[in-house]
Amino acid sequence: MDKIFSVIIVAYKNISIIRNCLNSIFKYNDIGQDLEVIVSDNSPDMCLFNKIHNEFPQITMIKNENNGFGAGNNRGFEVSKGKYLLFLNPDTILVEPIFCFAVSKFEANENLALFGLQLVDKNLKKTSSFYMMDREGIWSLFQNRWYCYRNKYIENKMFIAGADLFVRRSAFEEAGRFDENIFMYKEEPDLIKRIKCKSGAKQIAYFKDKHIIHLEGGTEADDDKHSVRFAQRLSLVDKYYCKKHGLNYEKVIRQKMRRAKFKLAIYTVICKKKKIKEQKEIYNIYRNALSNN
């Protein structure tokens, strides 16, 4: 290792999104040559790879088959040289220096394995920086919003959002890296559970002192079908994740069905036709998952 920090970004097709992310990293780089940036490109063609490589010759580019988010991050990790890692979503934008701050947190506490910062939207309003761990019911929906709004992170009940995972290299290696059987979603709680079990450093933290813009998927967040696609993808992961960590899969799916029915009732009352259709589709996704179990 000859770097202090390695930023690893998994990219998929959207050139403008990752360009803005990279520009912000170099604008707010406060550790100079001790920072390396790696873009792990899962795109189906060479368009993003070639454009970003030409525009940012100082970064390391690698090209992958698209075997998922975790696999893309693992490929980036394999060529990285940093003592500390930042797995950063491409739909993020730095708004202030963060790397000296991150190094100081790691070096002040040898037990600190992983942490996240305060995520904000493009208007700098707080968004979800962490989520309830393995809780999918209606009450957890309100709990998560309440805790995030008040910056109240509880380590053993929550997991850090995957948009910005600052990780000690040794902890990531000892935990076994990202599980490549998980194509997308659930990577964060799965990694955190394994860090807690297998890593020498075990503390997971959240620091509200620094902020990063998270655009929540870029243009996809504005798509009416985004939530439906999210439910479809997540339903494919839930069964594997539940079996791996000894959770009751049927209970988890029933909780999600109740949440979808609750949202459907709310949108029916306020006459949100698109949202009504969306929640009906989501409910049916989970109902089918349960019937096929």
C-alpha positions in Angstrom: 0.0 0.0 0.0 1.3 3.5 -0.9 -1.9 5.5 -0.6 -3.9 6.6 2.4 -7.3 6.6 0.8 -8.8 4.8 -2.1 -12.2 5.9 -3.5 -13.9 3.1 -5.4 -16.9 4.0 -7.6 -19.0 1.4 -9.5 -20.3 3.0 -12.7 -23.1 2.0 -15.0 -23.7 3.9 -18.2 -24.6 7.4 -16.9 -21.6 9.5 -17.9 -22.9 12.9 -16.7 -23.6 11.6 -13.2 -20.2 10.1 -12.6 -18.5 13.1 -14.2 -20.1 15.4 -11.6 -19.0 13.0 -8.8 -15.4 12.9 -10.0 -15.1 16.6 -10.4 -16.3 17.1 -6.9 -13.8 14.6 -5.5 -10.9 16.4 -7.1 -12.3 19.8 -6.1 -12.4 18.8 -2.4 -9.3 16.5 -2.3 -7.6 17.6 0.9 -4.9 14.9 1.0 -3.3 15.4 -2.4 -1.3 12.5 -3.8 -2.4 10.3 -0.9 -5.8 9.9 -2.6 -6.5 7.5 -5.4 -9.7 7.2 -7.4 -10.8 4.0 -9.1 -13.8 3.7 -11.4 -15.1 0.1 -11.8 -17.1 0.2 -15.0 -20.0 -2.3 -15.2 -21.5 -0.7 -18.3 -22.4 -3.0 -21.3 -20.1 -1.1 -23.7 -16.9 1.0 -23.7 -18.6 4.4 -24.0 -18.3 5.4 -20.4 -14.9 3.8 -19.9 -13.4 5.7 -22.9 -14.9 9.1 -22.1 -14.0 9.0 -18.4 -10.5 7.7 -19.1 -9.9 10.5 -21.5 -11.3 13.2 -19.3 -9.7 12.0 -16.1 -6.3 10.4 -16.9 -5.3 10.6 -13.2 -7.8 7.9 -12.2 -7.6 4.1 -12.5 -10.2 2.6 -14.8 -11.2 -1.1 -14.8 -13.7 -2.8 -17.1 -16.0 -5.6 -15.8 -18.7 -7.9 -16.8 -21.8 -6.7 -15.0 -21.9 -9.2 -12.1 -23.5 -6.7 -9.7 -22.7 -3.8 -7.4 -20.7 -5.8 -4.9 -18.6 -7.6 -7.5 -17.8 -4.3 -9.2 -16.6 -2.9 -5.8 -14.5 -6.0 -5.2 -12.8 -5.6 -8.6 -12.0 -2.0 -7.6 -10.7 -3.1 -4.2 -8.4 -5.7 -5.8 -6.4 -2.9 -7.6 -6.6 -0.4 -4.8 -3.6 0.7 -2.6 -5.3 2.6 0.2 -5.1 1.9 3.9 -8.7 3.2 4.0 -11.5 2.8 1.5 -14.5 4.8 0.4 -17.1 2.9 -1.6 -18.9 5.8 -3.1 -22.0 5.8 -5.3 -21.7 7.6 -8.7 -24.8 9.6 -7.9 -23.1 11.5 -5.1 -21.4 15.0 -5.1 -19.0 16.2 -2.5 -19.7 19.7 -1.1 -16.8 20.0 1.3 -13.4 18.3 2.1 -13.9 14.9 3.8 -10.7 12.9 3.5 -8.6 14.5 6.3 -11.7 14.2 8.5 -12.1 10.5 7.6 -8.5 9.6 8.2 -8.6 11.4 11.6 -11.6 9.3 12.6 -10.0 6.0 11.6 -6.6 6.8 13.2 -8.1 8.1 16.5 -10.0 4.8 17.0 -8.5 1.5 16.0 -11.8 -0.3 16.6 -13.6 1.9 14.0 -14.3 -0.4 11.0 -16.9 1.4 9.0 -18.8 4.7 9.0 -21.0 7.0 6.9 -21.6 10.7 6.7 -24.7 12.8 6.6 -26.4 12.5 3.2 -28.3 15.4 1.8 -30.4 16.0 -1.4 -29.5 18.6 -4.1 -31.1 21.3 -2.0 -28.9 20.2 1.0 -31.8 18.9 3.0 -31.2 15.8 5.0 -32.0 12.4 3.5 -31.7 8.9 4.9 -28.1 8.2 5.9 -28.9 4.9 7.7 -31.7 2.4 7.9 -33.3 0.1 10.4 -31.6 -3.3 10.4 -33.8 -6.3 9.3 -37.0 -4.4 10.1 -39.5 -4.1 7.2 -42.8 -3.3 9.0 -45.0 -0.2 8.9 -43.7 1.1 12.3 -40.0 0.8 11.1 -40.9 3.2 8.2 -41.8 5.9 10.6 -39.0 5.1 13.0 -36.3 5.4 10.3 -37.5 8.8 9.2 -37.7 10.0 12.8 -34.2 8.8 13.6 -32.7 10.2 10.4 -34.3 13.6 10.9 -32.9 13.8 14.4 -29.5 12.3 13.4 -30.0 9.6 16.0 -28.0 6.6 14.8 -28.2 3.4 17.0 -25.3 1.1 16.0 -26.8 -2.3 16.8 -30.2 -1.5 15.3 -29.2 0.2 12.1 -27.0 0.0 9.1 -25.2 2.7 7.1 -26.6 3.6 3.7 -24.4 2.3 0.9 -24.0 5.6 -0.9 -20.9 6.3 1.2 -19.2 3.5 3.0 -15.9 4.5 4.6 -14.2 1.2 5.5 -10.9 0.2 7.1 -9.1 -2.0 4.6 -8.2 -4.7 7.1 -11.8 -4.9 8.3 -13.1 -5.3 4.7 -10.6 -8.1 4.0 -11.3 -9.9 7.3 -15.0 -9.8 6.7 -14.6 -11.4 3.3 -15.3 -8.4 1.0 -18.8 -7.9 -0.6 -20.8 -11.1 -1.1 -20.9 -11.5 -4.9 -24.0 -13.7 -4.6 -25.9 -10.5 -3.9 -26.3 -8.7 -7.2 -27.8 -5.5 -5.9 -29.3 -4.3 -2.5 -28.7 -5.7 1.0 -24.9 -5.3 0.5 -24.5 -2.9 3.4 -26.3 -4.9 6.2 -24.7 -8.1 5.0 -21.1 -6.6 5.1 -21.8 -4.9 8.5 -23.0 -8.2 10.0 -19.8 -10.0 8.8 -17.6 -7.2 10.1 -19.2 -7.5 13.5 -18.4 -11.3 13.4 -15.1 -11.6 11.7 -13.2 -8.3 11.8 -10.7 -7.2 14.5 -12.2 -3.7 14.3 -15.9 -3.9 14.8 -17.4 -0.5 15.5 -19.8 0.9 12.9 -20.4 4.7 13.2 -22.2 7.7 11.7 -20.9 11.2 11.7 -23.2 14.1 11.0 -20.3 16.6 10.9 -19.7 16.3 7.1 -22.2 16.2 4.3 -22.4 14.5 0.8 -25.1 15.1 -1.8 -26.9 11.9 -2.8 -29.1 12.1 -5.8 -30.8 8.8 -5.1 -30.1 7.0 -8.3 -29.8 10.1 -10.6 -32.6 10.2 -13.2 -34.0 6.9 -12.1 -35.5 8.5 -8.9 -37.8 10.6 -11.1 -39.1 7.5 -12.9 -42.6 6.4 -11.9 -41.4 2.8 -12.2 -38.4 3.2 -9.9 -40.1 1.9 -6.7 -41.5 -1.1 -8.6 -38.1 -2.1 -10.1 -36.6 -1.7 -6.6 -39.2 -4.1 -5.1 -38.6 -6.6 -8.0 -34.8 -6.5 -7.5 -35.1 -6.7 -3.7 -37.5 -9.6 -3.7 -34.7 -11.6 -5.5 -32.2 -10.9 -2.8 -34.4 -11.3 0.3 -34.6 -15.1 0.3 -30.8 -15.5 0.0 -30.1 -12.9 2.6 -32.7 -14.3 5.1 -31.3 -17.8 4.8 -27.7 -16.6 5.2 -28.5 -14.7 8.4 -31.1 -16.9 9.9 -34.1 -14.7 9.4 -37.7 -15.7 8.8 -38.2 -15.1 5.1 -42.0 -15.4 5.2 -42.2 -12.9 8.1 -40.1 -10.4 6.2 -42.3 -10.7 3.0 -45.5 -10.4 5.0 -44.1 -7.2 6.7 -43.4 -5.8 3.2 -46.9 -6.7 2.1 -48.5 -4.9 5.1 -46.3 -1.9 4.4 -47.4 -1.8 0.7 -51.1 -2.1 1.8 -50.6 0.8 4.2 -49.2 3.0 1.6 -51.9 2.0 -0.8 -54.5 3.1 1.7 -52.9 6.4 2.2 -52.5 7.1 -1.6 -56.2 6.0 -2.1 -57.3 8.6 0.5 -55.4 11.4 -1.1 -56.2 10.2 -4.7 -52.7 9.7 -6.0 -53.5 7.5 -9.0 -49.9 6.8 -10.1 -48.9 5.9 -6.6 -52.0 3.7 -6.1 -51.0 1.7 -9.2 -47.4 1.5 -8.0 -48.3 0.1 -4.6 -50.6 -2.4 -6.1 -47.8 -3.7 -8.3 -45.4 -3.8 -5.3 -47.9 -5.7 -3.2 -48.3 -8.3 -6.0 -44.6 -8.7 -6.3 -44.3 -9.6 -2.6 -47.5 -11.8 -2.8 -46.0 -13.8 -5.7 -42.7 -14.1 -3.8 -44.5 -15.6 -0.9 -46.6 -17.9 -2.9 -43.5 -19.2 -4.8 -41.6 -19.7 -1.5 
